[in-house]
Amino acid sequence: MSLKCGIVGLPNVGKSTLFNCVSSAKAQAANFPFCTIEPNVGMITVPDERLTRLAEIVHPGRIVPATCEIVDIAGLVKGASKGEGLGNKFLGNIRETDAIIHVLRCFDDDNITHVDGTIDPIRDKEIIDTELQLKDLETIEGRLAKQQKVAAAGNKDAKVEVSVLEAYKEVLEQGRNARVVEFDSKEEQDAARNLFLLTAKPVLYVCNVDEASAKTGNGYSRRVEETAREEGAEVLVIAAKTEEDIAGLDSYEDKKMFLDELGLEESGVNRLIKKAYALLDLETFITAGEMEVKAWTYKKGWKAPQCAGVIHSDFEKGFIRAEVIKYDDYIKYGSEAAVREAGKLGIEGKDYVVQDGDIMHFRFNV
């Protein structure tokens, strides 16, 4: 499933440092603007404690976690919508992503330059918001003129799209992001999705703080939280440089000791990856056997045949039924056989909506 998150932000806010922490690839990180020019692409391994618990019961040959793609995109500056800096390239790279991780600098450090000279995460957020909004307005205005003519000729689909475009235009002209607009009908929702607007993409704001603020945040991050709340977006506080130090430690014990000293139960990287996975509207079903315990990624709301197709297209084409064990039941009873004996194994048909953490076995015939 080719879905990916893009890490965006102004130059020198910690995007590449964060990317290095979470990704299997490595981006250049340095103290000058536009250090990242070509987008860096890496694969994230999604932390899932359930796999480890199941492996302790099943004793498989291997554990295969879920993954998703992450992209470190070049820093943006004021005027990007008009081609300033790496504007057109930057905006094109964002358009290719499915969700946005927006990194905001929330720490003071005279040794690390800021393109605007001072630290103000709300100003930084608004700079990027404005550039994305201007680009979306450009997209909408060009599309609206064409569709109004088609709608005037009586085309129903065009009339739906015109109403969607006008709703977005009104919001964007107010300096707000397209994601705040909600549509009731499926036709409107489909038309909205097909526009691929930059500010309609789901977003997670990441406040990059100093080590002392890693647990509780600081005044900068609290201002971001207040602003994000207004648009229904989530905020994550993370100390990227500290996370880079943790990632460089060799043993689990050393990493755990470092986290304990900071008063953290889980690394910021793990929390970020889990939130990125959820931001993409992804969930996991699991297959568990002697060969492997494996996490499979699917889109939230998918039904059993679609999930079967994630394993192999033949599974979906010839789908008969799905045998489903809830994760908590597997842990409680200790084996598939014991679950069956307790009557807790579900036999589900084509209309079953798969739930996160379901342990599944598909029956099919081709």
Residue, then its C-alpha position, 0 to 999 in steps of 0.5 A: m500500500s503506497l501511502k506516505c507522509g511528508i515532513v515539511g517546515l521552514p529551513n533549519v527547524g529540524k526536519s532532516t534530524l527528525f527524518n534521520c531518527v525515524s527512517s531507515a534512510k539517512a538525510q543530510a542535516a546541517n546548519f544552513p538553509f536548503c540543506t535538503i534539496e531532493p526529497n529523501v525517502g525512507m521506510i518507517t517500521v511501525p512499533d507494535e507491542r502486540l507482535t512481540r506478545l504474540a511471538e512469545i506465544v507462537h514462537p515464530g521463525r520471524i516477526v514482520p512489522a508493518t511499514c509506511e513511507i516517509v519523505d523529507i521535503a526541502g524547506l519552504v520560504k515566504g513566496a514559495s507559491k510564486g516560485e521563491g526558493l525551491g517553491n514549485k519543487f517543494l509544493g509538487n513534492i507535498r502534492e505527492t504525499d497523503a499526509i503532512i508532518h509539519v515540524l515547527r521550531c520551538f527551542d532557542d539556540d543561538n548556534i542554529t540560524h533561523v531564516d527569519g532571525t527570531i523564534d516564533p512557531i506560530r509565524d512559521k506555521e502561518i508562512i507555510d499555511t499561507e503559501l499552501q493556501l495560495k497554491d490551493l486558491e490558484t488550483i481552485e480558481g483555474r478549475l472553477a472557471k472551467q466547471q462553471k461553464v460545464a455546470a451551466a450546460g446542465n452537467k450534474d457532476a460539474k454542479v457538485e464540483v462547483s459547490v465544493l470549489e466555492a466552499y473551499k474558495e471561501v475558506l481559503e480566502q479567509g486564510r484558513n486551511a481547506r481541511v476545516v471544510e466538511f461535506d455531507s454527501k458522498e458526491e461532494q466528498d468524492a469531488a473534494r478528494n479528487l482535487f488533491l488540495l495541499t491544505a486538505k491533507p491531514v496534518l500533525y504538528v510536531c513541536n521540536v523542543d529542547e531536551a529540558s522540554a521533552k516531557t512537558g513542552n514549553g511556552y512555544s509548544r503550548r501556543v502551537e497546541e492552542t492554534a492547532r486545536e482551532e483546526g482540529a489538528e493533533v500536536l506532538v512534542i518531541a526533542a529531535k536532537t535528543e531523539e537522535d542521541i537516543a537512536g545512536l545508542d546500541s542497546y535497548e537497556d541504554k535507550k531505556m535508561f536515557l528515556d527514564e532520565l527524561g521521565l518518558e515511557e516511550s521515545g518520541v520517535n515511536r510516538l511520532i511513527k504511530k501517529a503518522y500511521a494513524l494520520l494516514d488512516l491506516e490500521t493493522f491486521i495480523t497473521a500468526g503462525e509458526m513461520e511468522v507473526k506478521a502485521w499487514t497494513y490496510k485502510k481503516g474501514w476496509k472489509a474482509p475481502q479487501c484485507a485478504g487482497v493485501i496478502h494476495s489478489d487471489f485471496e480477494k478474488g476467491f474469498i469465502r470467509a475469514e476466521v477472526i480472533k480478537y487480539d485480547d482473546y488470543i492473549k487471554y487463552g494462549s493459543e488458537a486451539a484454546v480460542r476455538e475451544a472457548g468459542k471465541l473464534g469468529i467466522e466472518g463473511k464479505d461484509y465484515v469490517v476488519q478491526d485494528g489488531d484482528i488476527m485473521h486467517f482467510r479461506f478462499n478458492v480460485 
